[in-house]
Amino acid sequence: MTETTQTQMTSPPPGGAGGRPRSPEYRLAADAVRGLRQDMFHDAFAYRPLRRMRTDGPVTRRLPGALRGYAAWTPHATVAAAGLLAMAAGYSSVGGPGESPVTQLLCGFLALLPVLATLVRPVGAFWLSIAAAPVVAVFSNTEGEWPWAPGSFLAHVTVLTVVALRSRPRVAAWMWLLTAAYSLLAETFFGGGYYGANTFPLLFVSALSLLVVTVLNIRREAEQEVTAHQSETAHERSRRTLLEERTTIARELHDVVAHHMSVVAIQAEAAPYRVENPPPELEQAFVTIRENAVAALTELRRVLGVVRAEDYEAPDAPQPTLADLDGLLANVRDAGLTVEKAVTGAVRELPQGVELSAYRIVQEALSNTLRHAPGASARVEIGYVLGGLGLRIVNGPAPVTTLEKSTHGAGHGITGMRERVTMLDGEMTTGATDDGGYEVAVFLPVPSGEETG
């Protein structure tokens, strides 16, 4: 009890000395100092090489292979050219009679070095430019302007621009403020022996350059966010469409499976009455079969209730099969599509799930023809082969090319067809034909033991 009380009394009060809460101004200043230390001092000379430019742009992709490889170094060449220009200005600014060539080379080198440093150590290049500015100004002509010699002027503006392009907008603001602080201090305390001062021209030019760069950075980040959002939206739309197609298939197959399970339950219940004096073991076996069939039917309906929409109503009519395909073709012809049907092989009854999927695939393929190739003719080929069913739906080119995109569908019919084929372990190929049309070829395997006719 005493130790707890003593610990609570000796702990430091929140908010600083005396327990007084920090003011918003104090917290704002503390955050600013923390941000300055993080952006401009922490790992200031960290190695961050400038990446090469991408060569998949609208202009660079047209270049030959060898030139395209050199085009990737365009940013580096641009920075180097700006550094050479600053070096020439720094070299020419030291031109008094009897001036040593070593001094001229030193001033030119001090103007070139910070610009080249932006390629590998951007923030360190800024501090190097600040440190080199007074050295170059001292060796320049005494009649020039202070505190930025011509070479340092060009070099520092180039450094600010390149570093701003490679960093966050906050770093650009800190660099401009630090440049203003150095310029004003140097002009106030050490600019008495010079005819003019170029602090405000430098601040104006650098502010204009940083403003343009900041706008470009913000626009680039916005474009990246929009692109990422569009990709995410397209992925979610595709995923939602896939789930909707699977739900639709589950609803349709429910009637097929429920019908077969009901037949199994009824036959298991009636089978003992077809045999005179059946043994008890046989009666118990049929009872077990019926119970399992009823339980499976109950679980099937329960699972379907999870994926079924609230407004879904089970169809009154049975699910369509290939026998109903003539009615579908008649409806399509009434809609203006010229379509013909060809059947090869021995027509036989297939499992109802295969018949339903084949019907839906033909229906979706013809709907796509109506939407995307209005006025074209189509052909439906059905092949009853050994071990399965083959489908081929092909349409010719549209007689008139429309520039407006059709709004009669969401453009996800291929996804639904592919899901049905995948469910039955089949194969499906789609693609354009040589004459400008479109073809859908499907094979649905049917083991011989599952065929009912």
C-alpha positions in Angstrom: 0.0 0.0 0.0 2.8 2.5 1.0 5.0 1.5 -2.0 2.2 2.0 -4.5 1.4 5.4 -3.1 5.0 6.5 -3.2 5.4 5.3 -6.8 2.4 7.3 -7.9 3.7 10.4 -6.2 7.2 10.2 -7.6 6.2 9.6 -11.2 6.6 12.6 -13.5 3.4 14.4 -14.2 2.1 14.3 -17.7 2.5 17.3 -20.0 6.0 18.5 -18.7 7.2 20.2 -15.6 4.5 21.3 -13.2 1.9 19.1 -14.8 0.9 21.8 -17.3 -0.3 20.6 -20.7 1.7 21.6 -23.7 0.2 24.3 -25.8 -0.7 23.7 -29.5 2.0 26.2 -30.5 4.6 24.2 -28.6 3.5 20.9 -30.1 3.5 22.5 -33.6 7.1 23.8 -33.1 8.2 20.4 -31.7 6.8 18.6 -34.7 8.5 21.1 -37.1 11.9 20.6 -35.4 11.4 16.8 -35.4 10.5 16.9 -39.1 13.5 19.1 -39.9 15.9 16.7 -38.1 14.3 13.7 -39.8 14.3 15.2 -43.4 17.5 17.2 -43.5 19.9 15.7 -40.8 19.0 12.1 -40.3 21.0 10.0 -42.9 21.6 13.2 -44.9 24.4 11.5 -46.8 22.6 8.2 -47.4 23.3 6.5 -50.7 20.3 6.8 -53.0 21.3 6.4 -56.6 19.1 7.9 -59.3 17.2 5.2 -61.1 17.3 5.0 -64.9 14.3 6.2 -66.9 11.7 3.7 -68.1 11.9 3.0 -71.8 8.3 2.0 -72.4 7.0 5.5 -73.0 5.2 6.6 -76.2 8.5 8.1 -77.6 11.2 5.8 -76.3 9.4 2.6 -77.3 9.8 3.7 -81.0 13.6 3.9 -80.7 15.8 1.1 -81.8 17.2 -1.3 -79.2 20.6 0.3 -78.8 19.3 3.8 -78.6 16.6 2.7 -76.2 19.3 1.5 -73.8 21.0 4.8 -73.9 17.8 6.7 -73.5 17.4 5.2 -70.1 20.3 7.4 -68.9 18.6 10.6 -70.0 18.1 12.0 -66.5 21.7 11.4 -65.6 22.9 13.1 -68.7 20.6 16.1 -68.1 22.0 16.5 -64.6 25.6 16.2 -65.8 24.9 18.8 -68.5 23.6 21.2 -65.9 26.6 20.6 -63.7 29.0 21.4 -66.6 27.1 24.6 -67.2 27.5 25.6 -63.6 31.1 24.6 -63.7 31.7 26.9 -66.7 30.0 29.8 -64.9 32.1 29.2 -61.8 35.3 29.0 -63.8 34.6 32.2 -65.7 33.6 34.2 -62.6 37.2 34.1 -61.3 38.8 36.1 -64.0 40.9 38.8 -62.5 44.4 39.6 -63.9 47.0 37.3 -62.5 44.4 34.9 -61.1 45.7 31.4 -60.7 44.2 28.7 -62.9 44.1 26.5 -59.9 41.6 28.9 -58.2 39.5 28.9 -61.4 39.5 25.2 -61.5 38.6 25.0 -57.8 35.6 27.3 -58.2 34.4 25.4 -61.2 34.9 22.1 -59.4 33.0 23.3 -56.4 30.1 24.3 -58.6 30.1 20.9 -60.4 30.5 18.6 -57.4 27.1 19.4 -55.7 25.2 18.9 -58.9 26.8 15.5 -59.5 26.2 14.5 -55.9 22.5 14.7 -56.5 22.7 11.5 -58.5 23.8 9.5 -55.5 23.3 11.5 -52.3 20.5 14.1 -52.8 20.2 15.7 -49.4 24.0 15.6 -48.9 24.3 17.5 -52.2 22.2 20.3 -50.7 24.5 20.7 -47.7 27.6 20.5 -50.0 26.2 23.3 -52.2 25.6 25.4 -49.1 29.1 24.8 -47.9 30.7 25.5 -51.3 28.8 28.8 -51.9 30.9 31.0 -49.5 34.2 29.5 -50.8 33.3 30.3 -54.4 32.0 33.7 -53.5 35.3 34.6 -51.7 37.4 33.7 -54.7 35.1 35.3 -57.3 35.5 38.9 -58.4 35.1 41.4 -55.6 32.8 43.5 -57.8 30.3 40.8 -58.1 27.2 40.1 -56.1 27.0 38.4 -52.7 26.5 35.8 -51.4 25.9 33.7 -54.5 28.5 33.7 -57.3 27.3 32.8 -60.8 28.5 29.3 -60.6 27.0 28.7 -57.1 23.8 30.4 -58.2 23.3 27.9 -61.1 24.5 25.0 -59.1 22.3 25.6 -56.1 19.1 26.1 -58.2 19.9 22.9 -60.0 20.5 21.0 -56.7 17.2 22.3 -55.3 15.3 21.2 -58.4 16.8 17.7 -58.6 16.5 17.0 -54.9 12.9 18.2 -54.9 12.1 15.9 -57.8 13.6 13.0 -55.9 12.0 13.8 -52.5 8.8 14.7 -50.8 7.4 18.3 -51.0 8.2 18.8 -47.3 11.9 18.4 -48.1 11.7 21.0 -50.8 10.2 23.5 -48.3 12.9 22.8 -45.8 15.6 23.4 -48.4 14.1 26.7 -49.5 13.8 27.9 -45.9 17.4 26.9 -45.1 18.6 28.6 -48.2 16.8 31.8 -47.3 18.2 31.7 -43.8 21.8 31.3 -45.0 21.4 33.9 -47.7 20.0 36.5 -45.3 22.6 35.9 -42.7 25.5 36.0 -45.2 24.1 39.2 -46.8 23.6 40.9 -43.5 26.8 40.1 -41.7 29.4 39.5 -44.6 28.1 41.5 -47.6 29.5 44.9 -46.8 32.3 44.8 -49.4 30.1 43.9 -52.4 28.1 46.2 -54.7 24.9 44.2 -54.8 23.1 41.2 -53.3 21.4 38.5 -55.2 19.5 36.8 -52.3 16.0 37.7 -53.5 16.7 36.7 -57.1 17.9 33.3 -56.0 14.9 32.9 -53.6 12.5 33.9 -56.3 14.0 31.6 -59.0 14.3 28.7 -56.6 10.8 29.2 -55.2 9.4 29.2 -58.8 11.3 26.0 -59.6 10.3 24.3 -56.4 6.7 25.2 -57.0 6.7 23.7 -60.5 8.4 20.5 -59.2 6.0 20.2 -56.3 3.0 20.5 -58.6 4.5 17.8 -60.8 5.2 15.5 -57.9 1.6 15.9 -56.6 0.2 15.2 -60.0 2.4 12.1 -60.4 1.3 10.8 -57.0 -2.3 11.5 -57.8 -2.0 9.6 -61.1 -0.4 6.7 -59.3 -3.2 6.6 -56.7 -5.8 6.8 -59.5 -4.1 3.9 -61.4 -3.9 1.8 -58.2 -7.5 2.5 -57.4 -8.6 1.6 -60.9 -6.6 -1.6 -60.8 -8.1 -2.5 -57.4 -11.6 -1.6 -58.7 -11.2 -3.7 -61.8 -9.9 -6.6 -59.7 -12.9 -6.3 -57.3 -15.3 -6.1 -60.2 -13.9 -9.2 -61.8 -14.0 -11.0 -58.5 -17.6 -10.0 -57.8 -18.6 -11.1 -61.3 -16.9 -14.4 -60.8 -18.8 -14.9 -57.5 -22.1 -13.9 -59.1 -21.5 -16.4 -61.9 -20.7 -19.2 -59.5 -23.8 -18.3 -57.4 -26.0 -18.4 -60.6 -24.6 -21.8 -61.5 -25.2 -23.1 -57.9 -28.8 -21.9 -58.0 -29.4 -23.6 -61.4 -27.7 -26.9 -60.4 -29.7 -27.0 -57.2 -32.8 -28.0 -59.1 -30.9 -30.7 -61.0 -29.3 -32.2 -57.9 -32.5 -31.9 -55.8 -34.5 -33.7 -58.5 -32.1 -36.6 -58.5 -31.9 -36.8 -54.7 -35.7 -36.8 -54.5 -35.9 -39.6 -57.0 -33.3 -41.6 -55.0 -35.4 -41.0 -51.8 -38.7 -42.1 -53.4 -37.2 -45.2 -55.1 -35.5 -46.2 -51.8 -38.8 -45.9 -50.0 -40.8 -47.8 -52.7 -38.2 -50.5 -53.4 -39.1 -52.9 -50.4 -42.7 -53.0 -51.7 -41.7 -54.3 -55.0 -40.2 -57.5 -53.5 -42.3 -60.1 -51.8 -41.1 -60.8 -48.2 -37.8 -58.8 -48.4 -35.2 -59.7 -45.8 -34.8 -57.3 -42.9 -31.3 -56.4 -44.0 -32.5 -55.2 -47.4 -35.3 -53.1 -45.8 -32.8 -51.5 -43.4 -30.5 -50.8 -46.3 -33.2 -49.0 -48.2 -34.2 -47.1 -45.1 -30.6 -45.9 -44.7 -30.4 -44.9 -48.3 -33.6 -42.8 -48.0 -32.5 -41.1 -44.8 -29.1 -40.2 -46.4 -30.9 -38.8 -49.5 -33.3 -36.7 -47.4 -30.4 -35.4 -45.2 -28.3 -34.6 -48.3 -31.3 -32.7 -49.8 -31.8 -30.8 -46.6 -28.1 -29.8 -46.4 -28.1 -28.8 -50.1 -31.0 -26.4 -49.6 -29.3 -25.0 -46.5 -26.1 -24.3 -48.4 -28.0 -22.8 -51.3 -29.8 -20.4 -48.8 -26.4 -18.9 -48.0 -25.6 -17.9 -51.6 -29.1 -17.2 -52.7 -30.2 -13.5 -52.9 -33.1 -12.4 -50.8 -35.3 -11.6 -53.8 -34.5 -14.9 -55.6 -37.4 -17.1 -56.5 -37.0 -20.6 -57.7 -38.2 -21.2 -61.2 -41.5 -23.0 -61.7 -40.4 -24.7 -64.9 -37.6 -27.3 -65.0 -34.1 -26.2 -66.1 -33.5 -26.1 -69.8 -31.6 -28.8 -71.8 -30.4 -29.2 -75.3 -33.8 -30.3 -76.3 -35.0 -26.8 -75.7 -32.3 -25.3 -78.0 -34.7 -24.9 -80.9 -36.8 -22.5 -78.9 -33.8 -20.5 -78.0 -32.7 -20.2 -81.6 -36.2 -19.1 -82.6 -36.1 -16.3 -80.0 -32.7 -15.2 -81.3 -33.9 -15.2 -84.9 -36.8 -13.0 -83.8 -34.2 -10.6 -82.3 -32.6 -10.2 -85.7 -29.8 -12.7 -85.6 -29.4 -15.2 -88.5 -28.4 -18.5 -86.9 -28.2 -22.1 -88.1 -27.7 -25.3 -86.1 -25.8 -28.4 -87.1 -25.8 -31.6 -85.0 -23.3 -34.4 -85.6 -23.1 -37.8 -83.9 -25.7 -40.0 -82.3 -28.0 -37.8 -80.2 -28.4 -39.2 -76.8 -29.5 -38.1 -73.3 -26.7 -36.7 -71.2 -26.5 -35.8 -67.5 -28.8 -32.9 -66.7 -25.9 -30.8 -65.4 -24.1 -31.2 -68.8 -27.3 -30.4 -70.7 -27.9 -27.3 -68.6 -24.3 -26.0 -68.9 -24.3 -26.6 -72.7 -27.6 -24.8 -73.1 -26.3 -21.8 -71.1 -23.1 -21.6 -73.0 -24.9 -21.5 -76.3 -27.3 -18.9 -74.9 -24.5 -16.6 -73.6 -22.5 -17.0 -76.8 -25.4 -15.9 -79.0 -26.2 -13.1 -76.6 -22.6 -11.8 -77.0 -23.1 -12.0 -80.8 -26.2 -9.8 -80.5 -24.4 -7.3 -78.3 -21.0 -7.1 -80.0 -21.7 -8.0 -83.6 -25.2 -6.8 -84.5 -26.3 -7.9 -87.9 -23.8 -10.8 -88.2 -24.7 -14.4 -88.8 -24.0 -17.2 -86.4 -23.7 -21.0 -86.5 -24.1 -23.4 -83.6 -22.5 -26.8 -84.0 -23.2 -29.7 -81.5 -21.2 -32.8 -81.7 -22.1 -36.0 -79.7 -18.7 -37.7 -79.5 -17.5 -40.7 -77.6 -16.8 -39.5 -74.0 -18.4 -36.1 -74.1 -20.1 -33.3 -75.9 -18.6 -30.7 -78.3 -19.9 -27.2 -78.9 -18.8 -24.6 -81.4 -20.5 -21.3 -81.7 -19.0 -19.0 -84.3 -20.2 -15.7 -85.7 -19.1 -13.7 -88.7 -18.0 -10.1 -88.7 -20.5 -7.3 -88.0 -21.5 -5.6 -91.3 -21.3 -2.2 -89.7 -18.6 -1.2 -87.2 -20.1 0.9 -84.3 -17.9 3.2 -82.3 -20.3 3.2 -79.3 -19.9 0.4 -76.8 -23.0 -1.6 -76.3 -24.7 -1.2 -72.9 -26.8 -4.4 -73.1 -24.3 -6.4 -71.0 -21.5 -6.1 -68.5 -19.0 -7.8 -70.7 -18.5 -10.8 -68.4 -20.2 -13.6 -70.5 -16.9 -15.4 -71.2 -16.3 -15.6 -67.4 -19.6 -17.4 -66.9 -19.0 -19.8 -69.7 -15.5 -20.6 -68.5 -16.8 -21.2 -64.9 -19.4 -23.8 -66.2 -16.7 -25.5 -68.3 -14.3 -25.6 -65.4 -17.0 -27.0 -63.1 -17.4 -30.0 -65.5 -13.6 -30.4 -66.0 -14.0 -29.5 -69.6 -12.0 -27.4 -72.1 -12.8 -24.1 -73.7 -11.1 -21.9 -76.3 -12.1 -18.5 -77.5 -10.7 -16.1 -80.1 -11.2 -14.1 -83.3 -11.5 -15.9 -86.6 -9.6 -15.0 -89.8 -12.6 -13.2 -91.3 -13.0 -10.9 -88.3 -15.7 -12.9 -86.4 -15.5 -14.7 -83.1 -15.5 -18.4 -82.1 -16.2 -20.2 -78.9 -15.2 -23.9 -78.8 -16.1 -26.1 -75.8 -15.7 -29.8 -74.9 -17.6 -31.2 -72.0 -16.4 -34.6 -70.9 -19.1 -37.2 -70.0 -17.9 -40.6 -68.6 -19.7 -43.5 -70.2 -21.1 -44.6 -66.8 -22.9 -41.2 -66.3 -24.8 -41.3 -69.6 -28.5 -42.1 -69.2 -29.3 -43.1 -72.7 
